[in-house]
Amino acid sequence: MPILEQASPGTGSNGDHRVFSDFFANNHIVQNVAVVQPKNLLIQSLRDIFRKDSIFTYRDDEYGFPLTPDLTGKPLDTEESTKILISDIYRYDVKFFPAITIKHDGGAYKPISFNQEGTYKYRIDYIEDAYGGRRKISTPTHKVYAGKWEINISVGVYCESSSELQELIDIITMGLQYVLWNDLRASGLFIQGLSIGGESSEPYANDYIYSQNITLRCLSEWRVEIPLENIIEKIMFYFDSVKTETGNGDSSANSAVLRYSDILELTKIWTTTNNKQSNWF
C-alpha cells in the first residue's frame, strides 16, 4: 500500500494525537512498512476477522474507533457495544475485556545490496504499423531504491476468563498464520515466524486478569521511486514488409511491389514533468 494511503483515521491506531507529515511525499517514498503500517495492518486485519465472529463480535463507531459506550443498565448481549477491544493502546480510563493490543517490539534494517537495490521502473508502450508489425518500447520513468526491515511485533491478549483467553489465542494464531497470511504478505508484511508465550494472571478488582502474548517475527520493506524528467532517448525501428507470391509469374511487377524497407528514426523523446506532452522530431 502506498505511504500516502496508510495513515487514514480509523484504520488502525487509536491515539488521540495524529501527525500527517509531508516527509514521505517530498522524498518520493511510496512504501515504508516499518512501525506505523505493520501495526495498522495487523489491527485492521484482526478487526475484520472478529467482525464476523458470533461470540467475540467487533464493532466500531462512525469514526472507526471501537464502539464502547456507557452500558449502565444495558443487557450483556446488547449490540450497542463491541464484544472485544482491538487496538494498539488503551484509549479509555476504564479497562475493557477481552482485549487485544498490538505492540511494536523493535527491529533492524537489513540491506539487500550495496546500492540499495538501485533499479529502474519502466513504462511499456506498443507501436503497431499498418502491416501488423508490433514493437515494444520500454521507457524508464523512475529510479527505484528499496530495502528490507526485520521487525518484531507482540500481540497481547487480556481476558477475565482463562477459557476465553485460550480460545482467543487459537483464533488469532490461525488467523495470522493462515487466514490473513497471504493478504498481509501482499501488503508488504511477511510473517516469518510466530511463537506463543506462556499464560499469566494478575489480581484486578477482586478477581484475576489472564493474559498471554503472541510474538511475530516479520519481514517488510521500504521503497523509493524517484521520477525521471527530461528523458532523451534514441530509438531505431526497422520495418520489413513482404507481399506473398501471387503465382502469376510477373517478375517485373513483383520486383516493384513485392517488398520494400523503411527506417523510422525517433531521434528525441522529451517526457515533460506532468508526463502529458512529447515532442517528436
N, C-alpha and C positions, 0 to 999 in steps of 0.2 A: 504494500500500500504506500503511495507517495506520502512524503512528510507533510505536505500541505493539507492532507485529509485526515491526519492522525488525531490531533487533539480537539476533536469536536466535543462540546459539552454533552454530558450524559452518556458517553460511550464507555466510560471506564472509571477514572479516578473520582473520588468523592470529596476532595479537598475543597474548602471554601474559596481559596485563592488560586487563580489560574493565570499563567503568563503565556502570551502568544507572541513569540519573538519572530522577527524577520531575518534572523541569522541564517536559517536554512535556505530560504529563497535567495538571499544575497550571495550565498556561496554555492548555489546550484546543487545543494544536497537534496536528492529526491527520495532517499530512504536511509533511515538510521534506527535499526531495531536494537536499542541498547538498554534504555532504562524505562522511559515512558511507554513506548509502544509495546514491549513484551507484557507489561502489567495490564495495559488496556486490552490487548488481545486475549489474555487469559481470563480477565474479569468478564468481558463481554461474551466470550465463548461459554464459560460456565453459567452465566445468566441465561443464555439461550437454551442450554440443556435443562436447567431447572424450571424454566417457564413451562415445559411440557410435563413436568413431574406432577403426579396427582397428590403426593403427600407433602413434599418439600417444594411447594409452588413458589416461584419467584415472581414478584410483581413490582413494578416501578411506577413513579408518578409521571406527569406530563413533561417533566424536565429530565427524566432519565435517572433520577435518584430512587433508591429503594423506598417502597411505599410503607412507611412506618408511622401512621398517625396515632393519636391518643386513643387507646382501645378500652378505656374505662367504661364498664357496663356493656361491652360488646361480647358476643359469644366467641368461643375459642376457634370455631370454624368459619369466622367471618371472611369474606372475600375483599374486605376493605383494607387488608394489610398483607404484606408479603409473609410467607412462611419461613423464609430463610434470608439472611443478610449476606450479600456477596460484595466485597469492597476491598480497597487497599488499606483503609484505616477506619476506625470508628468515628463517625461524624456526629454521634449523639451522646448526650450525657448518660442516658440510661442504656445499659448494655442489652443487646438483643441476641437471643439464642434460638435455634442454631445459627452459627455464623461461619463464613469462610473469608479469610483475609489473604491477600496476595502481597508478598514482601520480596523486594529485590535484595539478594544476598551478595552482590558484588560480581565482578567479572574481570576479564582481561582481554586486551586486543591481541590478535594473532595475525601477523602479516601473511598474506598468501604468496606474494612475490616481492622482489626488491623494489619494483616500480609501482607498487600498489595496483597491480592488475591493469596497468595503463593500456587501454584498447580504444577502439573507435566504434561508434554506433552509426549505422548506415541507413540511408533512405533508398529503397529499391524502386526503380521506375522501369517500365517496359515500353519499348518502341516497336511498332509494327509497321512495315512498309506496305505498299499497295499490292505486293505479290505474296503476302502472307509470312514474310520473314520476320522473326521476332528477335529482339536483342534486349538483354537485361543490363541496366545501368545501376551501379552501386555508388552512391554519393555520400561521403562522410558528413554527418551532421553534428555529432557530439564527440568530444573527448571524454572517455569514461574511466573513472577510478573506482576501486572497490576494496573492501577489507572484511575481516571476519571478527566477530565477538564471541568469546566463550563466557557465558553468564550462568549464574545460579539463582534460582527463584524458589522461594519457600511458600507453600500453600498451607496455611494454618486452619484447622477445623476445631470449633468450640461448640460443645453441646451440654445440656443439662442431664443427658442420659447416656450411659455407656453403650447401650444397644443402638441408639441413634447415631452416635459417633462412628461405630463400626460400619453401619450401613452407608453413611455418607462417604467414608473413606473408600469403600468398594465402588461406589458410583463415580467418585471423582477420578480415581486411578484408571478405571476402564474408559471413562470419558476422555481423559487426556491421552491415554496410550492407544486408544482405538478409534472412538467416535470423532474426536477433534483433531487427531494427529495429522491427517492429510491437509485439512483446512489451515491449521497453524503453519505447517511447512510451506504451503502456497503463499502465506502471508509473510514469510521470512523468518519464522521461528521454528527451528528444528529441535525436537525433544530427543536428546542423545541418550539420556538415562533418567530413570525415575526410581526413587527409593522412599520407603515408608519408615518413619520414625516410630518410637515406642509411645504407648499411651501414658498420659499423666493426668493428675487431678489436683485441684486446689480448692480450699474452702471458699464459699461465696454465699452470703445471705442465708446462713443456717443450712446450707446444702453444699454440694460439690459441683464444680465445673470440670468436665472431662475434655481433654484436648489431645490432638495428635498432629504431626507435621508430615507433609509430603515434600520432598526435595527434588527439584528438577534441574538437571544439567542440560543446558541448551546451547545450540549454535545459532548465531544470527549474523546479519551483515549490515554494512553501510555501503552506500552507492552515490557517486557524484557524476553528473552529466553536464559538462560544460559545452554550451553551443559554440559551433564553429561558424564564424562570419566571414564574408568576402572570400568564399572558396573559388579558386581558379583551377580549372581542370581542363585538360585537352583530351578529347575522346575521338577515336578514329573508328569509322564504320566502313565495312566493305560489303556491298550487296551484289550478288551474282545470280541473275535470273536466267533460267534456261527454258526454252519452249520445247515441248515434246514433239518428236518427229511425226510428221503427218503421213509419210509414206508415199507422197506423190512424186518423189524423185526430183523435185525442182531445187537443185542445189544452189542455184543463183539466188533464189528468193530466201532460202534458208540462211545463207551467209549474211543476209542483211537483217533478217528478223529473228533468227534462231537464238542468239544470245547477245547480251550487252553487259557492260560493267560500269558501275558508278561508285564513286567515292564521295561520301558525305563527311565533311570535316566540321566538327563543332569546336571552334577554337577557344572560346571562353564562356564560362558559365559563372555568373555572379549570383550568389544567394544573398538576398538582402536581409536586414535584421529581422523583418517580420515574415521572411520566407514566402512572400507573396509575389515577388517580381523577379524576372530573369531576363537578361539581355543576350540575345543570340547574334553572333557575327558570322 
